[in-house]
């Protein structure tokens, strides 16, 4: 029996944000079993949490089809479950790939330290642009850390009306894992908007993507000359992130999460 939760991340309302599975492991299970559970839950990511000692935990992230190195919304989901289950003031995480993260509660939100990634110039292929119906592109960049392409478009309306052909997207490239399309906000509530597409790893459109903002924060921080920003991901479910660039390699992310389901998984 595995304590299992579904948590809506990057939102303060249930059934919005990005749902993640969280499995608290009392004993080791195989990678094959983790992948089977993630496929059964069929959420964009399921995180498997193993306590190392006291307030330290190891995390492994699985989509329905593959294991991934890092997932922001699943980290927030794991933080919410641990804070609600155990009497911790802070949590230290280490991922399967050795990434060190931490989390704490602040004013009913959860504040986490994430990595901050830079980008390099990138020329998207004609096939990739056609798959997403993109004609006019403001800028395009590539994050080698996450194998992620970032494309800026001119306005919010362009972003909202993107209708991808996911099969064509998969066929257009075998070297990227996700495409993030973003635009500057014209209102005072948010600094920028984005949508995130990951058909290459089995997720057509991710509702709210913490990992993407480890790249977007640096991109927009440079463009807007800001260290503190608020972002909103314009998926159907939607979700917000408060971002603070701490230094060249560290990003602070603050948001909320709601546990919507708790149970025990029989294996």
C-alpha positions as CSV (number, residue, x, y, z in Angstrom):
1,X,0.0,0.0,0.0
2,X,1.4,3.4,-1.0
3,X,0.0,6.7,0.3
4,X,-0.9,8.5,-2.9
5,X,-2.2,12.0,-3.5
6,X,-3.4,14.2,-6.3
7,X,-2.4,17.8,-5.9
8,X,-3.3,20.8,-8.0
9,X,-0.1,23.0,-8.1
10,X,0.4,26.7,-8.9
11,X,-3.2,27.6,-7.9
12,X,-5.1,28.4,-4.7
13,X,-8.3,26.8,-6.1
14,X,-9.0,23.1,-6.6
15,X,-9.3,21.8,-10.2
16,X,-7.1,24.5,-11.6
17,X,-3.4,24.7,-11.9
18,X,-1.4,21.6,-12.8
19,X,-2.4,18.2,-11.2
20,X,0.5,16.0,-10.0
21,X,0.5,12.6,-8.4
22,X,2.5,12.2,-5.2
23,X,3.5,8.8,-3.9
24,X,5.1,8.6,-0.4
25,X,7.3,5.5,-0.4
26,X,8.0,3.5,2.8
27,X,10.2,1.0,0.9
28,X,12.0,0.9,-2.4
29,X,10.0,0.0,-5.5
30,X,11.4,-0.7,-9.0
31,X,11.7,1.9,-11.8
32,X,9.3,-0.3,-13.8
33,X,6.7,-0.1,-11.0
34,X,7.2,3.7,-10.8
35,X,6.6,4.0,-14.5
36,X,3.5,1.7,-14.3
37,X,2.0,3.8,-11.5
38,X,2.7,7.0,-13.4
39,X,1.0,5.5,-16.4
40,X,-1.9,4.4,-14.3
41,X,-2.4,7.8,-12.8
42,X,-2.0,9.4,-16.2
43,X,-1.1,12.8,-14.9
44,X,1.6,14.9,-16.6
45,X,3.9,14.0,-13.8
46,X,3.9,11.7,-10.7
47,X,6.6,12.2,-8.1
48,X,7.9,9.4,-5.9
49,X,9.1,10.7,-2.5
50,X,11.5,8.8,-0.2
51,X,12.6,10.1,3.2
52,X,16.3,10.2,3.6
53,X,16.4,11.6,7.1
54,X,14.5,14.1,9.2
55,X,13.4,16.8,6.8
56,X,15.4,15.5,3.7
57,X,13.7,13.7,0.9
58,X,14.7,12.1,-2.4
59,X,12.4,12.8,-5.5
60,X,11.9,11.0,-8.8
61,X,9.6,12.3,-11.5
62,X,7.8,10.2,-14.1
63,X,5.5,11.3,-16.9
64,X,3.1,8.6,-18.2
65,X,5.8,7.4,-20.6
66,X,9.3,8.4,-19.3
67,X,11.3,9.5,-16.3
68,X,12.3,13.2,-16.3
69,X,15.1,15.0,-14.5
70,X,13.1,17.8,-12.9
71,X,9.5,18.8,-12.5
72,X,8.5,22.1,-10.8
73,X,4.8,21.5,-10.2
74,X,5.4,18.0,-8.9
75,X,8.0,19.4,-6.5
76,X,5.4,21.9,-5.3
77,X,2.9,19.1,-4.9
78,X,5.4,17.0,-2.9
79,X,6.1,20.0,-0.7
80,X,2.4,20.5,0.0
81,X,1.9,16.8,0.9
82,X,4.9,16.7,3.2
83,X,4.0,20.0,5.0
84,X,0.4,18.8,5.5
85,X,1.5,15.3,6.7
86,X,4.6,16.1,8.8
87,X,5.6,18.8,11.3
88,X,8.3,20.4,9.2
89,X,9.2,24.1,8.9
90,X,11.5,23.5,5.9
91,X,12.2,20.7,3.5
92,X,15.3,19.7,1.6
93,X,15.0,17.7,-1.6
94,X,17.5,15.9,-3.7
95,X,16.5,14.7,-7.1
96,X,17.5,11.4,-8.8
97,X,20.0,13.5,-10.9
98,X,21.5,15.2,-7.9
99,X,19.7,18.6,-8.0
100,X,19.3,20.1,-4.6
101,X,16.1,22.0,-3.8
102,X,14.3,23.3,-0.7
103,X,10.9,24.5,0.3
104,X,9.3,26.5,3.2
105,X,5.8,27.9,4.0
106,X,5.4,31.7,3.7
107,X,2.1,33.5,4.2
108,X,0.0,30.4,3.2
109,X,2.1,29.9,0.1
110,X,5.0,27.6,-0.5
111,X,8.4,29.2,-1.4
112,X,10.9,26.9,-3.2
113,X,14.4,27.3,-4.5
114,X,14.8,26.2,-8.1
115,X,17.7,26.3,-10.5
116,X,17.9,29.2,-13.0
117,X,18.9,28.4,-16.6
118,X,20.2,30.5,-19.4
119,X,19.5,30.2,-23.1
120,X,21.4,30.5,-26.4
121,X,20.3,31.6,-29.8
122,X,18.2,29.1,-31.7
123,X,16.7,29.0,-35.2
124,X,13.5,26.9,-35.2
125,X,12.9,24.7,-38.2
126,X,10.2,25.5,-40.7
127,X,8.5,22.2,-39.7
128,X,8.4,23.1,-36.0
129,X,6.9,26.5,-36.7
130,X,4.3,25.0,-39.0
131,X,3.4,22.4,-36.4
132,X,2.4,25.2,-34.1
133,X,1.0,27.6,-36.7
134,X,3.7,30.2,-36.0
135,X,4.3,32.8,-38.7
136,X,5.6,35.9,-36.8
137,X,8.2,35.2,-34.2
138,X,9.8,37.9,-32.0
139,X,12.6,35.8,-30.6
140,X,13.7,32.1,-30.3
141,X,16.1,30.6,-27.8
142,X,17.3,27.2,-26.6
143,X,18.0,25.9,-23.1
144,X,20.5,23.0,-23.3
145,X,19.9,22.2,-19.6
146,X,16.2,21.2,-20.3
147,X,16.3,20.6,-24.1
148,X,13.7,23.3,-24.3
149,X,12.9,25.8,-27.0
150,X,11.5,29.2,-26.0
151,X,9.7,31.2,-28.7
152,X,8.4,34.7,-28.0
153,X,5.3,35.8,-29.9
154,X,4.0,39.4,-30.3
155,X,0.9,39.3,-28.1
156,X,-1.5,37.5,-25.8
157,X,-4.0,36.9,-28.5
158,X,-1.4,35.1,-30.7
159,X,-0.5,32.9,-27.7
160,X,-4.2,32.1,-26.9
161,X,-5.0,31.0,-30.5
162,X,-2.2,28.6,-31.0
163,X,-3.6,25.2,-32.1
164,X,-0.8,22.7,-32.5
165,X,-0.5,19.6,-34.6
166,X,1.2,17.4,-32.1
167,X,2.1,14.6,-34.5
168,X,3.8,17.0,-36.8
169,X,5.6,18.6,-33.8
170,X,7.0,15.2,-32.8
171,X,8.1,14.5,-36.4
172,X,9.7,18.0,-36.6
173,X,12.5,17.3,-34.1
174,X,14.2,14.5,-32.2
175,X,16.4,16.8,-30.1
176,X,14.0,18.8,-28.0
177,X,11.7,17.8,-25.1
178,X,9.4,20.8,-24.8
179,X,8.5,24.0,-26.5
180,X,7.5,27.1,-24.5
181,X,5.7,29.9,-26.3
182,X,5.6,33.2,-24.4
183,X,4.7,36.8,-24.6
184,X,5.0,40.0,-22.6
185,X,1.9,41.0,-20.5
186,X,0.2,44.3,-21.3
187,X,-1.6,44.4,-17.9
188,X,-0.4,45.2,-14.4
189,X,-1.2,41.8,-12.8
190,X,1.5,39.8,-14.6
191,X,4.8,40.4,-16.3
192,X,4.5,37.7,-18.9
193,X,2.4,34.8,-20.1
194,X,3.3,31.4,-21.5
195,X,2.1,28.0,-22.8
196,X,4.1,24.8,-22.6
197,X,4.0,21.9,-25.1
198,X,5.7,18.6,-24.5
199,X,4.5,16.0,-27.0
200,X,8.1,14.6,-27.2
201,X,7.8,13.3,-23.7
202,X,4.1,12.3,-23.8
203,X,2.4,15.5,-22.6
204,X,0.7,17.5,-25.3
205,X,0.1,20.7,-23.3
206,X,1.3,21.0,-19.7
207,X,-1.2,23.1,-17.6
208,X,1.4,25.0,-15.5
209,X,5.1,24.2,-15.8
210,X,7.5,25.1,-13.0
211,X,10.6,23.8,-14.9
212,X,9.8,26.1,-17.9
213,X,10.0,29.1,-15.6
214,X,13.5,28.2,-14.5
215,X,14.3,29.3,-18.1
216,X,11.6,31.9,-18.6
217,X,12.6,33.8,-15.5
218,X,16.1,34.5,-16.9
219,X,14.8,35.2,-20.3
220,X,12.2,37.8,-19.1
221,X,14.4,39.1,-16.3
222,X,16.9,40.1,-19.0
223,X,14.3,41.5,-21.3
224,X,12.4,43.4,-18.6
225,X,15.4,44.3,-16.4
226,X,13.6,42.8,-13.4
227,X,14.6,40.5,-10.6
228,X,11.0,40.0,-9.3
229,X,8.2,39.0,-11.7
230,X,4.8,37.4,-11.6
231,X,3.9,34.9,-14.4
232,X,0.7,33.2,-15.6
233,X,0.5,30.1,-17.7
234,X,-2.4,30.4,-20.2
235,X,-3.5,26.8,-20.4
236,X,-7.2,25.9,-20.0
237,X,-6.6,25.3,-16.2
238,X,-4.2,28.2,-15.7
239,X,-1.8,28.9,-12.9
240,X,0.4,31.6,-11.4
241,X,4.0,31.8,-10.2
242,X,5.8,34.6,-8.2
243,X,9.4,34.6,-9.3
244,X,12.5,36.1,-7.7
245,X,16.0,35.8,-9.2
246,X,18.4,35.3,-6.3
247,X,21.6,35.0,-8.3
248,X,22.9,33.7,-11.6
249,X,22.0,30.1,-10.8
250,X,19.1,30.3,-8.2
251,X,15.5,31.1,-8.7
252,X,12.9,31.5,-5.9
253,X,9.4,30.4,-6.8
254,X,6.3,31.0,-4.7
255,X,2.8,29.8,-5.3
256,X,0.0,27.6,-3.8
257,X,-1.2,24.1,-4.1
258,X,-4.4,22.2,-3.2
259,X,-4.7,18.5,-2.3
260,X,-7.8,17.2,-4.0
261,X,-7.4,13.4,-3.5
262,X,-5.8,11.2,-0.9
263,X,-5.8,7.4,-0.8
264,X,-3.8,4.2,-0.8
265,X,-2.5,2.5,-3.9
266,X,-2.6,-1.3,-3.9
267,X,0.3,-3.0,-5.6
